[in-house]
Amino acid sequence: MTIKEALQDLIEAYKLKPKLHQTNIRSTWAELMGPAITKYTSDVKMVGKTLHITIDSAALRQELSYSREKIKNLLNESLGEEYIQEVVVR
């Protein structure tokens, strides 16, 4: 058994995958969106398989709501699996 396999078994045994994905999504959000959008982002969190993004600017919130599918695809690609099923921008 390799170290990678042992870590994957540990993650599955302790059901840590959602927490790892939450952490990865937050850091990836900042990388993908850049400082201009990140500046107006007050929260990025997973609730089940739905990603909730809280944006402080009404104009930016409206713009991002049109790009929900693209955001979902970019983040799922960075996670390496289809983890996020829906994106809610509020």
C-alpha positions in Angstrom: 0.0 0.0 0.0 1.4 3.4 -1.0 1.2 6.5 1.1 -1.4 8.0 -1.3 -3.6 4.9 -0.9 -3.3 5.0 2.9 -4.3 8.7 3.0 -7.3 8.1 0.7 -8.4 5.2 3.0 -8.0 7.5 6.0 -10.0 10.3 4.3 -12.8 7.9 3.5 -12.8 6.2 6.9 -13.1 9.5 8.7 -15.5 11.0 6.1 -13.2 14.0 5.6 -13.8 14.4 1.8 -16.5 17.2 2.2 -14.1 19.3 4.4 -11.2 18.8 2.0 -13.4 19.8 -0.9 -14.6 22.9 1.0 -11.0 24.0 1.6 -10.0 23.3 -2.0 -13.1 25.2 -3.3 -12.3 28.3 -1.2 -8.7 28.5 -2.4 -9.6 27.7 -6.0 -12.3 30.4 -6.0 -9.7 33.0 -5.2 -7.3 31.7 -7.9 -10.0 31.4 -10.6 -11.8 34.7 -9.9 -8.9 36.9 -9.1 -8.6 39.7 -6.6 -11.3 41.9 -8.2 -14.1 39.4 -7.6 -12.6 37.9 -4.4 -12.7 41.4 -2.9 -16.5 41.4 -3.1 -16.9 37.7 -2.0 -17.9 37.5 1.6 -18.6 33.7 1.8 -18.0 30.5 -0.2 -19.5 27.4 1.3 -20.9 24.0 0.4 -24.3 22.9 1.7 -24.6 19.3 0.6 -23.7 19.3 -3.1 -24.7 22.9 -3.6 -22.1 25.7 -3.6 -23.4 29.0 -2.0 -21.4 32.1 -2.9 -22.2 35.4 -1.1 -21.3 38.5 -3.1 -21.5 42.0 -1.6 -22.0 43.9 -5.0 -25.4 43.7 -6.6 -24.0 44.2 -10.1 -21.4 41.5 -9.7 -23.9 39.2 -8.1 -26.1 39.5 -11.1 -23.2 39.0 -13.5 -22.0 35.9 -11.7 -25.5 34.4 -11.5 -25.4 34.3 -15.3 -22.2 32.3 -15.1 -23.2 29.7 -12.6 -22.8 26.7 -14.9 -19.3 27.9 -16.0 -18.3 28.4 -12.3 -19.6 24.9 -11.5 -17.6 23.3 -14.3 -14.4 25.2 -13.5 -14.5 24.2 -9.8 -15.5 20.6 -10.6 -12.6 20.4 -13.0 -10.2 21.7 -10.4 -11.5 19.1 -7.9 -11.1 16.3 -10.4 -14.7 15.1 -10.0 -18.3 16.2 -10.5 -18.7 17.2 -6.8 -20.7 20.4 -7.1 -24.2 19.9 -8.6 -25.5 23.4 -8.3 -24.2 27.0 -7.7 -26.3 29.6 -5.8 -25.1 33.2 -5.9 -26.6 35.5 -3.3 
